Amino acid sequence: MLIGNRASQVLNVDHTLADEHHLGNIADARNPGQKITPAVERLLQVEVLVIENEQQVFTALVALKQGRGSFADVLIAERGARAGCTRTLTFDQKAVRLPGFELV
């Protein structure tokens, strides 16, 4: 996910917000979505930021809130679908529960 302000540079945060496992002290190990959700919601509401693939980020956030999958997995699935992929190969047993993923 790319975040930038409208007046200056773009910051790539793909590997910090998209992956709950790398959030360190931001995420509670038992329920990473508990702290990811409000953080991403706040980022989406900041008018001076431009969020790459904002609709897919929002869809991933909704899925996380509904317990349909992790933020990272849903975001990967959404980005793959937008790119025209019919499936995403994965080793992740949990990701396979989401449409679009296939276990390797």
N, C-alpha and C positions, 0 to 999 in steps of 0.2 A: 504494500500500500504506500503510495506516495502522498506526502503531506507537504504543502508549501503555502506560504502566504502570497496573496495576490500581488504584492509589491516587490518581492525579492526571490530568493532561491528556493529550491525544492529539496526536501529532506526525505530520504528513503528509509522507511521504518518497517519494511517487510518482515524483518526477523525479530522485531520487538513486540509489535502489537498482534501480528498474525499468529504467533506461536506461544500459547500459554506456558509451555515448558521453559521458555527463556525469559519469563517476566520477573523471576527472582522474587523480591519482597513485595511486588505489586499483587501477586496472585496467592491466594490461599490454596495450598496443595490439595485440600479436600474438595474445594469448590472454586476453581479458577475463574469461572464466569461471574462470581460474586463481585469481583473487583474490576474485571475486564469490561463488563457491561457499562457501568457508569463512566469509565474512562473513555471508552469509544463514543458513547452518547455525547459526552461533553465535546469531544473533538468534532463530531458531526455538526454540532450546534454553533461552533465558532465561525462567524461570518467571514473573517479575513483569511481563513484557511481554505485551500482547495484540496479535496480528498480525491485521489485517483480511484476510479471505479466506485464512486460513492454509493451507488445503488446496490452493488454486490456487497459492500461493507455493511450496509444497512440490512440486507437480507441475511447475512451471516450473524449479525447482532440479534435479529428477531429469532433465528433458529436457535441460537445459544439461550436466549431467554425462555424459549419454549421447550428446551431440553432435547432438541432434535439432533444435536451434535455439537462438537467443539467449534469455536469461532474459526480456528485455523482450517479445519476440515471443510466446513461449509464455504469459507472464502475460496479455498482451492477448487472446490466443485463448481462454484459460481463462475470463477475466472476461466476454468476449463470449458464450461458450457458456452460462455460468451465467445471463446476462441474457436468454437465449433467442434470441440472434442466430444466424442460419444461416450468415452469412459476414461477414467484415470486409474492407472495401475498403482497399487499400494501394498505395503507390508503391514499396514496399520489395521488391526482387527476391528477396531471401533469405527474407523472411517468407512469400512465396507458396508456398514448399516445404512449409509446415505446413498441416495441414487447417484449414479455416475461413477462410482468406485468399483473396482474389481481387484480381488486379492491375487497377488502374484504367486 
